[in-house]
Amino acid sequence: MTGTDLAEMEAILTAKSWGCLGLADGEGIYVLPVLPVAWPSRSPSSA
């Protein structure tokens, strides 16, 4: 994992906390299926 990946994940988590997955710039769309996989403990729908 590169520094860029970490920066993107941090930006993604920050965007998620604001209820926005970066859909405006079209880059956050791929995050939708990834979040529950990367952070299952934080995904209430996986419980």
Buried (B, 14 or more C-beta within 10 A) or exposed (E): EEEEEEEBBEBBBEBBEEEEBBEEEEEBEEBEEEBEEEEEEEEEEEE
